[in-house]
Amino acid sequence: MTDDHKDFALDCAEIAAGRYNKGEIDRRTFLGAIAALGIIPAAASIPLRGAIAAPDEVVVVNWGGPAIEAYEEAFGIPFEKDTGIKVVIDGTGPSGGKMKAMVESGAVTWDVCDSGIGTTLVLGKAGILEPIDYSIVDKSKVYEKFIFDHGLANYLFSFALTYAKSRVPRAPTGWKDFWDLETFPGKRTMRKNPIGMLESTMMAEGVPIDKVYEELSKPDGLDRALAKVAEIKDEVIFWGSGSESQQLFRTGEVVMGNIWHTRALLLHRETGGDIEWTWNQGVVTCGTWVVPKGNPAGKAAMEFIASAQAPEQQISLFKAMGNGPANPAAADLVPDDLKQYDPGQKANYDVQLPFNGEWYLEHQETAVSRYLEVISG
């Protein structure tokens, strides 16, 4: 930026700041404007109404669709009622790339993002995320496996063995049955991504749940897992999205699948119970709350996360979308007729494998490339 352009840009920023302070534009519009001008660092000295000491909103970013309304009901309204700070749900999708670009440019407009374990670990290591302030956020309100330095669980979901009861001779009980094409003939579906799939191969071989990642970490672990996928790949249709996995069951193209339990639940309700799943040997994982470094709302972002830990709020999200509560204390508050659908119920959680993001942090690049070679070869 030339000096002349810089002076003009700063003048524009002052104009925008004046409009912001008068309430004529919101914070995101202001920050977006000065980011476009390329003067975020210099503009930081411009005084803004309540921008740091008392934010007037917290921007929470998720993946859109029904989740916008569900998050507003479950988390936004209660937080605003308790604090007077408005929660804006942004459904544009908080990809790791977008968060990284915001932070590196100094143009952060998001406060709290609905992310995943892998992104949390990668961006945390890269210095893109704020450390979670555990003096505000309560570790005891999260399953131990899903507490991280730069994020923590906001809900649970599982990769589950799903099947059509009317098209199998008996209910499968684990991944060994999934690989048994003779007893359970018919097409299967698996994801076009190794996460949640490689784990099932080890359990199909008889590896105990608590030894799965230990076996995958051995020199021949990935080879064994990929060879197992290759055994049945000609009978597998690979899904790329949750809706695609659901449609494969709707059209009768598959009799079994390794899919998200939330999609299995929708199918279960659509078919009057014909589509069922087993929690046994499922891979339970979580969404994570993360906070981009330099977020505009500051400490209020951590206060929002703490508020969202309330069991009642997490159950609200569960009822709306099937996402299991991440707070163990919520389990007893789930209505009896819904407990069978909650991955966090003790009986369901204890028979599943908690996802190990650290393994993927070390092996994901190789695992993804080799997995794609196998399923497309």
DRENDO-1510 file (C-alpha; in Angstrom, 1 decimal, always signed):
<recs>
REC; n; res; u; v; w
REC; 1; MET; +0.0; +0.0; +0.0 .
REC; 2; THR; +1.4; +3.4; -0.9 .
REC; 3; ASP; +1.5; +6.1; +1.7 .
REC; 4; ASP; -1.2; +8.0; -0.2 .
REC; 5; HIS; -3.4; +5.0; -0.4 .
REC; 6; LYS; -2.8; +4.2; +3.3 .
REC; 7; ASP; -3.9; +7.7; +4.4 .
REC; 8; PHE; -7.1; +7.4; +2.3 .
REC; 9; ALA; -7.8; +3.9; +3.6 .
REC; 10; LEU; -7.4; +5.1; +7.2 .
REC; 11; ASP; -9.7; +7.9; +6.5 .
REC; 12; CYS; -12.3; +5.5; +5.2 .
REC; 13; ALA; -11.7; +3.3; +8.3 .
REC; 14; GLU; -12.5; +6.3; +10.5 .
REC; 15; ILE; -15.7; +6.9; +8.6 .
REC; 16; ALA; -16.6; +3.3; +9.0 .
REC; 17; ALA; -15.8; +3.4; +12.7 .
REC; 18; GLY; -18.0; +6.4; +13.1 .
REC; 19; ARG; -20.9; +4.6; +11.5 .
REC; 20; TYR; -20.2; +1.5; +13.7 .
REC; 21; ASN; -20.2; +3.6; +16.9 .
REC; 22; LYS; -23.6; +5.1; +15.9 .
REC; 23; GLY; -25.0; +1.6; +15.3 .
REC; 24; GLU; -25.5; +2.2; +11.6 .
REC; 25; ILE; -23.4; -0.9; +10.6 .
REC; 26; ASP; -22.6; -4.0; +12.6 .
REC; 27; ARG; -19.2; -5.2; +13.7 .
REC; 28; ARG; -18.8; -7.8; +10.9 .
REC; 29; THR; -19.6; -5.2; +8.3 .
REC; 30; PHE; -17.0; -2.8; +9.8 .
REC; 31; LEU; -14.3; -5.4; +10.1 .
REC; 32; GLY; -15.0; -6.7; +6.6 .
REC; 33; ALA; -14.7; -3.2; +5.2 .
REC; 34; ILE; -11.4; -2.4; +6.8 .
REC; 35; ALA; -10.0; -5.8; +6.0 .
REC; 36; ALA; -10.8; -5.1; +2.3 .
REC; 37; LEU; -8.8; -1.9; +2.7 .
REC; 38; GLY; -5.9; -3.8; +4.1 .
REC; 39; ILE; -5.4; -1.7; +7.1 .
REC; 40; ILE; -6.5; -3.9; +10.0 .
REC; 41; PRO; -3.3; -3.4; +12.1 .
REC; 42; ALA; -3.4; +0.4; +11.8 .
REC; 43; ALA; -7.2; +0.5; +12.3 .
REC; 44; ALA; -6.8; -1.3; +15.6 .
REC; 45; SER; -6.1; +2.0; +17.3 .
REC; 46; ILE; -9.5; +3.4; +16.2 .
REC; 47; PRO; -11.8; +3.6; +19.3 .
REC; 48; LEU; -14.9; +1.4; +18.9 .
REC; 49; ARG; -18.0; +1.3; +20.9 .
REC; 50; GLY; -17.7; -1.6; +23.3 .
REC; 51; ALA; -15.5; -3.5; +20.9 .
REC; 52; ILE; -13.3; -5.0; +23.6 .
REC; 53; ALA; -14.6; -4.3; +27.0 .
REC; 54; ALA; -18.2; -5.0; +26.4 .
REC; 55; PRO; -18.9; -6.7; +23.0 .
REC; 56; ASP; -22.5; -6.4; +21.8 .
REC; 57; GLU; -22.4; -9.7; +19.9 .
REC; 58; VAL; -20.7; -13.0; +19.6 .
REC; 59; VAL; -20.5; -14.5; +16.2 .
REC; 60; VAL; -20.8; -18.2; +16.2 .
REC; 61; VAL; -20.1; -20.0; +12.9 .
REC; 62; ASN; -21.4; -23.4; +11.9 .
REC; 63; TRP; -22.2; -25.3; +8.7 .
REC; 64; GLY; -25.6; -23.8; +8.0 .
REC; 65; GLY; -28.9; -25.3; +7.1 .
REC; 66; PRO; -31.1; -26.5; +10.0 .
REC; 67; ALA; -28.1; -26.1; +12.3 .
REC; 68; ILE; -28.5; -22.3; +12.2 .
REC; 69; GLU; -31.9; -22.4; +13.9 .
REC; 70; ALA; -31.0; -25.3; +16.1 .
REC; 71; TYR; -27.9; -23.5; +17.5 .
REC; 72; GLU; -29.8; -20.3; +18.0 .
REC; 73; GLU; -32.5; -22.1; +20.0 .
REC; 74; ALA; -30.0; -24.3; +22.0 .
REC; 75; PHE; -27.2; -21.8; +22.6 .
REC; 76; GLY; -27.9; -18.3; +21.3 .
REC; 77; ILE; -31.1; -17.4; +23.0 .
REC; 78; PRO; -30.0; -18.7; +26.5 .
REC; 79; PHE; -26.7; -16.8; +26.3 .
REC; 80; GLU; -28.3; -13.6; +25.2 .
REC; 81; LYS; -30.8; -13.9; +28.0 .
REC; 82; ASP; -28.1; -14.4; +30.6 .
REC; 83; THR; -25.6; -11.8; +29.4 .
REC; 84; GLY; -27.4; -9.3; +27.2 .
REC; 85; ILE; -24.9; -10.1; +24.4 .
REC; 86; LYS; -26.5; -11.0; +21.1 .
REC; 87; VAL; -25.4; -14.3; +19.5 .
REC; 88; VAL; -25.2; -14.2; +15.7 .
REC; 89; ILE; -25.2; -17.6; +14.0 .
REC; 90; ASP; -23.2; -17.5; +10.8 .
REC; 91; GLY; -23.8; -20.6; +8.6 .
REC; 92; THR; -21.1; -20.0; +6.0 .
REC; 93; GLY; -19.0; -22.8; +7.3 .
REC; 94; PRO; -15.9; -22.4; +9.5 .
REC; 95; SER; -13.3; -24.2; +7.4 .
REC; 96; GLY; -9.8; -24.4; +8.6 .
REC; 97; GLY; -8.6; -22.5; +5.6 .
REC; 98; LYS; -11.0; -19.6; +6.3 .
REC; 99; MET; -9.9; -19.4; +9.9 .
REC; 100; LYS; -6.3; -19.5; +9.0 .
REC; 101; ALA; -6.7; -16.7; +6.4 .
REC; 102; MET; -8.6; -14.5; +8.8 .
REC; 103; VAL; -6.0; -14.8; +11.5 .
REC; 104; GLU; -3.0; -14.4; +9.3 .
REC; 105; SER; -4.5; -11.3; +7.6 .
REC; 106; GLY; -5.6; -9.8; +11.0 .
REC; 107; ALA; -9.2; -9.6; +9.7 .
REC; 108; VAL; -10.9; -11.9; +12.2 .
REC; 109; THR; -14.7; -11.5; +12.2 .
REC; 110; TRP; -15.6; -14.8; +13.9 .
REC; 111; ASP; -15.6; -15.5; +17.6 .
REC; 112; VAL; -16.5; -19.2; +18.1 .
REC; 113; CYS; -16.5; -21.9; +15.4 .
REC; 114; ASP; -18.0; -25.3; +15.3 .
REC; 115; SER; -15.0; -27.3; +14.1 .
REC; 116; GLY; -13.6; -30.8; +14.4 .
REC; 117; ILE; -10.9; -32.6; +16.2 .
REC; 118; GLY; -8.5; -32.7; +13.3 .
REC; 119; THR; -8.8; -29.0; +12.5 .
REC; 120; THR; -8.5; -28.2; +16.2 .
REC; 121; LEU; -5.2; -30.0; +16.5 .
REC; 122; VAL; -3.7; -28.7; +13.3 .
REC; 123; LEU; -4.7; -25.0; +13.8 .
REC; 124; GLY; -3.9; -25.1; +17.5 .
REC; 125; LYS; -0.4; -26.3; +16.7 .
REC; 126; ALA; -0.1; -23.6; +14.0 .
REC; 127; GLY; -1.0; -20.8; +16.4 .
REC; 128; ILE; -4.3; -20.0; +14.7 .
REC; 129; LEU; -6.5; -20.6; +17.7 .
REC; 130; GLU; -6.8; -19.1; +21.2 .
REC; 131; PRO; -6.1; -21.6; +24.0 .
REC; 132; ILE; -9.3; -22.5; +25.7 .
REC; 133; ASP; -9.6; -20.6; +29.0 .
REC; 134; TYR; -10.3; -23.5; +31.4 .
REC; 135; SER; -10.7; -21.0; +34.3 .
REC; 136; ILE; -14.0; -20.1; +32.5 .
REC; 137; VAL; -14.8; -23.3; +30.7 .
REC; 138; ASP; -15.4; -26.3; +32.9 .
REC; 139; LYS; -13.4; -29.4; +31.9 .
REC; 140; SER; -15.6; -31.6; +34.1 .
REC; 141; LYS; -18.4; -31.0; +31.7 .
REC; 142; VAL; -16.8; -32.7; +28.8 .
REC; 143; TYR; -15.9; -36.4; +28.2 .
REC; 144; GLU; -12.2; -36.7; +29.1 .
REC; 145; LYS; -11.2; -38.0; +25.6 .
REC; 146; PHE; -12.5; -34.8; +24.0 .
REC; 147; ILE; -10.7; -32.1; +25.9 .
REC; 148; PHE; -7.9; -30.3; +24.0 .
REC; 149; ASP; -5.7; -27.3; +24.6 .
REC; 150; HIS; -7.3; -25.3; +21.8 .
REC; 151; GLY; -10.8; -26.8; +21.7 .
REC; 152; LEU; -13.3; -29.1; +23.4 .
REC; 153; ALA; -16.3; -31.1; +22.5 .
REC; 154; ASN; -19.6; -29.4; +21.8 .
REC; 155; TYR; -21.6; -32.5; +20.8 .
REC; 156; LEU; -21.0; -36.2; +20.0 .
REC; 157; PHE; -21.6; -38.2; +16.9 .
REC; 158; SER; -20.7; -41.7; +15.8 .
REC; 159; PHE; -19.7; -43.7; +12.8 .
REC; 160; ALA; -22.1; -46.7; +13.2 .
REC; 161; LEU; -22.8; -50.0; +11.5 .
REC; 162; THR; -26.2; -49.4; +10.0 .
REC; 163; TYR; -28.4; -52.0; +8.3 .
REC; 164; ALA; -31.8; -52.7; +6.7 .
REC; 165; LYS; -33.5; -55.2; +9.0 .
REC; 166; SER; -35.8; -56.5; +6.2 .
REC; 167; ARG; -32.8; -57.3; +4.0 .
REC; 168; VAL; -30.4; -59.1; +6.3 .
REC; 169; PRO; -30.8; -62.6; +7.9 .
REC; 170; ARG; -30.1; -61.3; +11.4 .
REC; 171; ALA; -28.9; -58.1; +13.1 .
REC; 172; PRO; -25.2; -57.7; +12.6 .
REC; 173; THR; -23.3; -57.2; +15.9 .
REC; 174; GLY; -20.0; -55.8; +14.7 .
REC; 175; TRP; -17.7; -55.1; +11.8 .
REC; 176; LYS; -16.8; -58.8; +11.4 .
REC; 177; ASP; -20.4; -59.2; +10.1 .
REC; 178; PHE; -20.0; -56.2; +7.8 .
REC; 179; TRP; -17.1; -58.0; +6.1 .
REC; 180; ASP; -19.0; -61.3; +5.9 .
REC; 181; LEU; -20.4; -61.2; +2.4 .
REC; 182; GLU; -21.6; -64.8; +2.5 .
REC; 183; THR; -23.9; -64.5; +5.5 .
REC; 184; PHE; -24.8; -60.9; +4.7 .
REC; 185; PRO; -25.0; -60.6; +0.9 .
REC; 186; GLY; -25.6; -57.2; -0.7 .
REC; 187; LYS; -23.8; -53.9; -1.3 .
REC; 188; ARG; -22.4; -51.9; +1.5 .
REC; 189; THR; -21.5; -48.2; +1.8 .
REC; 190; MET; -18.4; -46.7; +3.3 .
REC; 191; ARG; -17.1; -43.1; +3.4 .
REC; 192; LYS; -14.7; -41.7; +0.7 .
REC; 193; ASN; -12.4; -40.7; +3.6 .
REC; 194; PRO; -10.5; -43.0; +5.9 .
REC; 195; ILE; -11.7; -41.4; +9.2 .
REC; 196; GLY; -14.0; -43.9; +10.9 .
REC; 197; MET; -13.3; -46.5; +8.2 .
REC; 198; LEU; -9.8; -47.6; +9.0 .
REC; 199; GLU; -10.9; -48.2; +12.6 .
REC; 200; SER; -13.6; -50.6; +11.5 .
REC; 201; THR; -11.1; -52.7; +9.6 .
REC; 202; MET; -9.1; -53.4; +12.7 .
REC; 203; MET; -12.2; -54.4; +14.7 .
REC; 204; ALA; -13.3; -56.6; +11.8 .
REC; 205; GLU; -10.0; -58.5; +12.3 .
REC; 206; GLY; -10.8; -59.0; +15.9 .
REC; 207; VAL; -8.6; -56.3; +17.4 .
REC; 208; PRO; -10.1; -55.1; +20.8 .
REC; 209; ILE; -11.5; -51.6; +20.9 .
REC; 210; ASP; -8.8; -50.3; +23.2 .
REC; 211; LYS; -6.0; -51.7; +20.9 .
REC; 212; VAL; -7.2; -50.3; +17.5 .
REC; 213; TYR; -4.9; -47.3; +17.3 .
REC; 214; GLU; -2.0; -49.3; +18.8 .
REC; 215; GLU; -2.4; -51.8; +15.9 .
REC; 216; LEU; -2.8; -49.0; +13.3 .
REC; 217; SER; +0.4; -47.4; +14.6 .
REC; 218; LYS; +2.5; -50.5; +13.9 .
REC; 219; PRO; +4.7; -50.5; +10.8 .
REC; 220; ASP; +2.2; -52.8; +8.9 .
REC; 221; GLY; -0.9; -51.3; +10.5 .
REC; 222; LEU; -2.0; -49.1; +7.6 .
REC; 223; ASP; -1.2; -51.8; +5.1 .
REC; 224; ARG; -3.4; -54.3; +7.0 .
REC; 225; ALA; -6.3; -51.8; +7.2 .
REC; 226; LEU; -6.1; -51.0; +3.5 .
REC; 227; ALA; -5.9; -54.6; +2.5 .
REC; 228; LYS; -9.0; -55.2; +4.5 .
REC; 229; VAL; -10.8; -52.5; +2.6 .
REC; 230; ALA; -9.6; -54.0; -0.6 .
REC; 231; GLU; -11.2; -57.3; +0.3 .
REC; 232; ILE; -14.7; -56.0; -0.1 .
REC; 233; LYS; -14.4; -52.8; -2.1 .
REC; 234; ASP; -16.1; -54.3; -5.2 .
REC; 235; GLU; -19.2; -54.6; -3.0 .
REC; 236; VAL; -19.0; -51.1; -1.6 .
REC; 237; ILE; -20.5; -47.9; -2.8 .
REC; 238; PHE; -18.5; -45.0; -1.3 .
REC; 239; TRP; -20.3; -42.0; +0.0 .
REC; 240; GLY; -19.1; -38.4; +0.0 .
REC; 241; SER; -21.8; -36.7; +2.0 .
REC; 242; GLY; -24.2; -37.6; +4.7 .
REC; 243; SER; -27.2; -37.1; +2.4 .
REC; 244; GLU; -25.6; -39.4; -0.1 .
REC; 245; SER; -25.2; -42.2; +2.5 .
REC; 246; GLN; -28.8; -41.7; +3.4 .
REC; 247; GLN; -30.0; -41.9; -0.2 .
REC; 248; LEU; -28.2; -45.2; -0.8 .
REC; 249; PHE; -30.4; -46.8; +1.8 .
REC; 250; ARG; -33.5; -45.0; +0.6 .
REC; 251; THR; -33.1; -46.4; -2.9 .
REC; 252; GLY; -32.2; -49.9; -1.6 .
REC; 253; GLU; -28.8; -49.9; -3.2 .
REC; 254; VAL; -27.1; -51.0; +0.0 .
REC; 255; VAL; -28.1; -53.3; +2.8 .
REC; 256; MET; -25.4; -52.1; +5.3 .
REC; 257; GLY; -23.2; -49.1; +5.8 .
REC; 258; ASN; -20.7; -47.3; +7.9 .
REC; 259; ILE; -22.4; -44.0; +8.2 .
REC; 260; TRP; -23.0; -41.2; +10.7 .
REC; 261; HIS; -25.5; -42.1; +13.4 .
REC; 262; THR; -27.4; -38.9; +12.8 .
REC; 263; ARG; -28.2; -40.1; +9.2 .
REC; 264; ALA; -29.1; -43.6; +10.5 .
REC; 265; LEU; -31.5; -42.0; +12.9 .
REC; 266; LEU; -33.3; -40.1; +10.1 .
REC; 267; LEU; -33.5; -43.3; +8.1 .
REC; 268; HIS; -34.8; -45.2; +11.2 .
REC; 269; ARG; -37.6; -42.7; +11.5 .
REC; 270; GLU; -38.4; -42.5; +7.8 .
REC; 271; THR; -38.7; -46.3; +7.5 .
REC; 272; GLY; -40.7; -47.0; +10.7 .
REC; 273; GLY; -37.7; -48.7; +12.2 .
REC; 274; ASP; -36.6; -50.9; +9.3 .
REC; 275; ILE; -33.2; -49.1; +9.1 .
REC; 276; GLU; -31.4; -49.7; +12.4 .
REC; 277; TRP; -27.8; -49.4; +13.7 .
REC; 278; THR; -25.7; -50.9; +16.5 .
REC; 279; TRP; -23.6; -48.8; +18.8 .
REC; 280; ASN; -21.3; -51.8; +19.3 .
REC; 281; GLN; -17.8; -51.0; +17.8 .
REC; 282; GLY; -19.0; -47.6; +16.6 .
REC; 283; VAL; -16.4; -44.8; +16.4 .
REC; 284; VAL; -17.6; -42.0; +18.6 .
REC; 285; THR; -16.2; -38.5; +17.9 .
REC; 286; CYS; -17.2; -34.9; +18.4 .
REC; 287; GLY; -17.6; -31.5; +17.0 .
REC; 288; THR; -15.4; -28.9; +18.8 .
REC; 289; TRP; -15.7; -25.3; +19.9 .
REC; 290; VAL; -12.7; -23.3; +18.8 .
REC; 291; VAL; -11.9; -19.6; +19.0 .
REC; 292; PRO; -9.8; -17.9; +16.3 .
REC; 293; LYS; -6.9; -16.0; +17.7 .
REC; 294; GLY; -7.7; -12.3; +18.0 .
REC; 295; ASN; -11.5; -12.8; +17.9 .
REC; 296; PRO; -13.4; -9.5; +18.3 .
REC; 297; ALA; -15.5; -10.5; +21.2 .
REC; 298; GLY; -12.5; -11.6; +23.3 .
REC; 299; LYS; -13.4; -13.2; +26.7 .
REC; 300; ALA; -17.1; -13.3; +25.7 .
REC; 301; ALA; -16.2; -16.2; +23.3 .
REC; 302; MET; -15.1; -18.3; +26.3 .
REC; 303; GLU; -18.2; -17.3; +28.2 .
REC; 304; PHE; -20.4; -18.4; +25.3 .
REC; 305; ILE; -18.6; -21.8; +25.3 .
REC; 306; ALA; -19.1; -22.2; +29.0 .
REC; 307; SER; -22.8; -21.3; +28.7 .
REC; 308; ALA; -23.2; -23.9; +25.9 .
REC; 309; GLN; -22.0; -26.6; +28.3 .
REC; 310; ALA; -25.4; -26.5; +30.1 .
REC; 311; PRO; -27.0; -29.9; +29.9 .
REC; 312; GLU; -30.4; -28.5; +29.0 .
REC; 313; GLN; -29.0; -26.6; +26.1 .
REC; 314; GLN; -27.1; -29.6; +24.7 .
REC; 315; ILE; -30.3; -31.7; +25.0 .
REC; 316; SER; -32.1; -29.1; +23.0 .
REC; 317; LEU; -29.6; -29.6; +20.2 .
REC; 318; PHE; -29.9; -33.4; +20.5 .
REC; 319; LYS; -33.6; -33.2; +20.1 .
REC; 320; ALA; -33.3; -31.0; +17.1 .
REC; 321; MET; -30.5; -32.7; +15.2 .
REC; 322; GLY; -29.5; -36.0; +16.9 .
REC; 323; ASN; -26.1; -34.6; +18.0 .
REC; 324; GLY; -25.3; -36.3; +21.3 .
REC; 325; PRO; -24.7; -34.1; +24.4 .
REC; 326; ALA; -21.0; -33.6; +25.1 .
REC; 327; ASN; -21.6; -33.0; +28.8 .
REC; 328; PRO; -21.9; -36.4; +30.6 .
REC; 329; ALA; -24.2; -34.8; +33.1 .
REC; 330; ALA; -26.8; -34.4; +30.3 .
REC; 331; ALA; -27.2; -38.2; +30.0 .
REC; 332; ASP; -29.6; -38.5; +32.8 .
REC; 333; LEU; -31.7; -35.7; +31.5 .
REC; 334; VAL; -32.3; -37.3; +28.1 .
REC; 335; PRO; -35.9; -38.5; +27.9 .
REC; 336; ASP; -36.2; -42.3; +28.3 .
REC; 337; ASP; -37.6; -42.7; +24.8 .
REC; 338; LEU; -34.6; -41.0; +23.3 .
REC; 339; LYS; -31.8; -42.6; +25.2 .
REC; 340; GLN; -31.3; -45.3; +22.7 .
REC; 341; TYR; -30.4; -42.6; +20.1 .
REC; 342; ASP; -27.8; -40.8; +22.3 .
REC; 343; PRO; -24.1; -41.9; +21.6 .
REC; 344; GLY; -23.2; -40.5; +25.0 .
REC; 345; GLN; -25.4; -42.7; +27.1 .
REC; 346; LYS; -23.1; -44.9; +29.2 .
REC; 347; ALA; -24.4; -48.2; +27.7 .
REC; 348; ASN; -23.8; -46.8; +24.2 .
REC; 349; TYR; -20.6; -44.9; +24.8 .
REC; 350; ASP; -18.8; -47.8; +26.6 .
REC; 351; VAL; -19.1; -50.1; +23.6 .
REC; 352; GLN; -17.6; -47.6; +21.2 .
REC; 353; LEU; -14.1; -46.5; +20.2 .
REC; 354; PRO; -13.3; -42.9; +21.0 .
REC; 355; PHE; -11.7; -41.2; +18.0 .
REC; 356; ASN; -8.0; -40.5; +18.3 .
REC; 357; GLY; -7.2; -37.3; +16.5 .
REC; 358; GLU; -3.6; -37.4; +17.5 .
REC; 359; TRP; -3.2; -40.6; +15.3 .
REC; 360; TYR; -4.6; -38.7; +12.3 .
REC; 361; LEU; -2.5; -35.7; +13.0 .
REC; 362; GLU; +0.5; -37.9; +12.4 .
REC; 363; HIS; -0.8; -40.2; +9.7 .
REC; 364; GLN; -3.6; -38.4; +7.9 .
REC; 365; GLU; -1.9; -37.3; +4.7 .
REC; 366; THR; -0.5; -40.8; +4.0 .
REC; 367; ALA; -3.7; -42.5; +5.1 .
REC; 368; VAL; -6.0; -40.3; +2.9 .
REC; 369; SER; -3.8; -40.7; -0.2 .
REC; 370; ARG; -3.4; -44.4; +0.1 .
REC; 371; TYR; -7.1; -45.0; +1.0 .
REC; 372; LEU; -8.2; -43.1; -2.0 .
REC; 373; GLU; -5.9; -45.1; -4.2 .
REC; 374; VAL; -7.4; -48.4; -2.9 .
REC; 375; ILE; -11.1; -47.4; -3.3 .
REC; 376; SER; -10.6; -45.9; -6.7 .
REC; 377; GLY; -8.2; -48.5; -8.1 .
</recs>
